[in-house]
Amino acid sequence: MNKELRYAVARELRASGSDSEKKITGYACVWDTTTDIGTFFERIAPQPFSSLDTDAVVCSFNHSDDLLLGRAGVNLELSQDEVGLRFSCTLNESSVAQDVYKNLKSGILSECSFAFTVNQGGETRTTLPDGKMLRTLTDLKLWDVSVVTSPAYPGTSASARNVVAPDIAADIEARKATTLAADVAARKARVQVAVDSHTDWQRTQVSAEMAALDEQLKTRLEFLKTL
């Protein structure tokens, strides 16, 4: 399975709770928002995480296993509502937890990310009118949610393209190759039609000219007979 990452400015990501019980809350992702990944578009269907109650999901800083903030079933709560994947992590007194909390509260940190893999049959792909592919994610396994320093990527950036799973990249390239081959074949067909049409026109012209010459010869022969 190919683990993929998605970065975004997290919705409602904030340091909450009290001084005695610090928390990080927010949405790691939202549903039905189409994102330009660069070579294709992507949307997450509502509530695609099918096993949050059994998956060993962690909350971390910059997706680092050495910078853990929480773990599902311990101090990390995950839920799927009408908006998206919501998480709430109650922080302990570790230095990384306290630093992340302070940086969130002061606005230094504002982005979030989540890591996932697509379960078997957990996506659909359709072609949009402009020829680009729309990938809809419907069944996912969640690995972690993470507060990150990486900026939200624009759809055409290299970082966006780098999160594309190999099979999707191959599918896109195959579609491009098929489209190019079809375009070349269509152009060749149009050229051949033009050549054939021109050849037919030439044949018609030659036949007409030969017929006119025959008539001229007949006329001259008839005239000579009268002499």
C-alpha positions in Angstrom: 0.0 0.0 0.0 1.2 3.5 -0.8 1.0 5.9 2.1 0.0 9.4 0.9 0.1 12.8 2.6 -2.2 15.8 2.1 -1.3 19.2 3.5 -3.7 22.1 4.0 -4.5 25.1 6.1 -6.5 23.3 8.7 -10.0 24.4 9.4 -10.5 25.5 13.0 -7.1 24.2 14.0 -6.4 25.9 17.4 -4.9 25.5 20.8 -7.9 25.0 23.2 -8.7 23.7 26.7 -7.2 25.3 29.8 -3.8 25.8 31.4 -4.3 22.6 33.3 -5.6 20.6 30.3 -4.2 21.9 27.0 -5.7 20.6 23.8 -5.3 20.8 20.0 -8.5 20.6 18.1 -9.5 21.0 14.4 -10.3 19.3 11.2 -7.5 17.3 9.5 -9.6 17.3 6.3 -13.0 18.3 5.0 -15.3 16.5 2.6 -16.4 17.3 -0.9 -13.7 19.9 -1.6 -12.1 19.5 -5.0 -8.3 20.0 -4.8 -6.0 20.5 -7.8 -3.2 18.1 -7.3 -1.4 19.3 -10.5 -2.0 16.5 -13.0 -5.5 15.6 -11.6 -8.2 16.8 -9.3 -9.1 15.1 -6.0 -12.0 15.1 -3.6 -12.7 13.2 -0.4 -16.2 11.7 -0.2 -18.0 12.2 3.2 -16.8 9.9 6.0 -14.4 7.7 4.0 -12.4 6.4 7.1 -14.0 3.0 7.6 -12.1 1.9 10.7 -11.2 4.8 13.0 -12.2 2.6 16.0 -9.6 0.0 15.2 -6.8 1.8 13.4 -3.8 2.7 15.6 -3.8 6.4 14.6 -1.3 8.9 16.2 -1.1 12.6 16.3 2.4 14.0 15.7 4.4 17.1 14.8 5.6 17.0 11.2 4.7 13.3 10.8 7.7 12.4 13.0 7.4 9.3 15.2 9.9 11.0 17.5 7.6 13.9 18.1 4.4 12.3 19.2 1.5 14.3 20.6 -1.1 11.7 21.1 -2.5 8.3 20.3 -6.1 7.1 19.5 -7.6 5.5 22.6 -5.3 7.3 24.9 -5.5 11.1 24.5 -6.5 11.5 20.8 -10.2 11.5 19.8 -11.2 11.2 16.2 -14.7 11.6 14.7 -16.3 12.1 11.3 -19.1 14.6 11.1 -20.9 16.5 8.3 -17.8 18.7 7.8 -14.8 16.5 7.9 -12.4 14.5 10.0 -12.3 16.2 13.4 -9.7 15.5 16.0 -9.0 16.6 19.6 -5.7 15.8 21.3 -5.2 16.4 25.0 -1.6 17.2 25.5 0.8 16.0 28.2 3.7 17.9 29.6 6.3 16.8 27.1 8.4 19.6 25.6 7.2 19.0 22.0 3.5 19.1 23.2 4.0 22.3 25.0 6.0 23.9 22.2 3.4 23.0 19.6 0.6 24.3 21.8 2.4 27.6 22.3 3.2 28.0 18.6 -0.4 27.3 17.7 -1.7 29.7 20.2 0.6 32.5 18.9 -0.3 31.7 15.3 3.2 30.5 14.3 1.7 27.1 13.3 -1.6 26.9 11.4 -1.3 24.0 9.0 -2.3 20.4 9.3 -1.7 17.2 7.4 -2.9 13.6 7.5 -1.4 10.4 6.2 -3.6 7.7 4.6 -3.7 4.7 2.3 -6.6 3.9 0.0 -8.3 0.6 0.8 -9.0 -1.9 -1.9 -11.7 -0.4 -4.2 -11.7 2.8 -2.1 -11.5 5.3 -5.0 -13.2 6.1 -8.3 -11.7 7.9 -11.3 -13.7 9.9 -13.8 -12.7 12.2 -16.7 -13.8 15.8 -16.5 -14.9 17.8 -19.6 -11.4 19.4 -19.8 -9.8 16.0 -20.0 -8.3 16.0 -16.5 -9.0 13.1 -14.1 -11.1 13.5 -11.0 -10.1 11.0 -8.2 -12.7 10.6 -5.5 -11.6 8.9 -2.3 -14.3 6.8 -0.7 -12.6 4.3 1.6 -9.4 5.1 3.4 -7.2 3.9 6.2 -5.9 6.7 8.4 -2.4 6.6 9.8 -1.9 9.9 11.5 -2.9 13.5 11.8 -0.1 16.0 12.2 0.5 19.6 12.9 3.0 20.7 10.3 5.3 23.6 9.5 5.0 22.9 5.7 2.9 25.5 3.9 -0.3 24.5 2.1 0.8 23.6 -1.4 -0.6 25.1 -4.6 -2.0 22.5 -7.0 0.8 22.9 -9.5 3.7 22.7 -7.0 6.3 19.9 -7.0 5.3 19.0 -3.5 1.7 18.4 -4.7 2.9 16.1 -7.5 5.1 14.2 -5.2 2.2 12.8 -3.1 0.7 11.1 -6.2 0.6 7.3 -5.7 2.6 5.5 -8.5 -0.4 3.7 -9.9 -2.2 7.1 -10.4 0.8 8.6 -12.1 1.0 5.6 -14.4 -2.7 5.9 -15.1 -2.4 9.5 -16.0 0.6 8.8 -18.3 -1.4 6.0 -19.9 -4.3 8.3 -20.5 -2.0 10.9 -22.0 -0.4 8.3 -24.3 -3.8 7.0 -25.4 -5.0 10.5 -26.1 -1.9 11.3 -28.1 -2.2 8.1 -30.1 -5.8 8.9 -30.9 -5.0 12.4 -31.9 -2.2 11.3 -34.2 -4.5 8.7 -35.8 -7.2 11.3 -36.3 -4.8 13.7 -37.9 -3.5 10.9 -40.2 -7.1 10.1 -41.2 -7.8 13.7 -42.0 -4.7 14.0 -44.1 -5.5 10.8 -46.0 -9.1 12.0 -46.7 -7.6 15.2 -48.1 -5.1 13.3 -50.3 -7.8 10.9 -51.5 -10.2 13.8 -52.3 -7.4 15.6 -54.2 -6.6 12.4 -56.1 -10.3 12.0 -57.1 -10.4 15.6 -58.2 -7.3 15.1 -60.3 -8.8 12.0 -62.0 -12.0 13.9 -62.7 -10.1 16.8 -64.2 -8.0 14.6 -66.4 -11.1 12.7 -67.6 -12.8 15.9 -68.5 -9.8 17.2 -70.3 -9.4 14.0 -72.3 -13.1 14.1 -73.2 -12.7 17.7 -74.5 -9.7 16.7 -76.6 -11.6 13.8 -78.1 -14.4 16.2 -79.1 -11.9 18.6 -80.7 -10.3 15.8 -82.7 -13.7 14.5 -83.9 -14.7 18.0 -84.9 -11.4 18.5 -86.9 -11.8 15.0 -88.6 -15.4 15.9 -89.7 -14.1 19.2 -91.1 -11.3 17.5 -93.0 -13.8 15.1 -94.6 -15.6 18.0 -96.1 -12.5 19.3 -98.0 
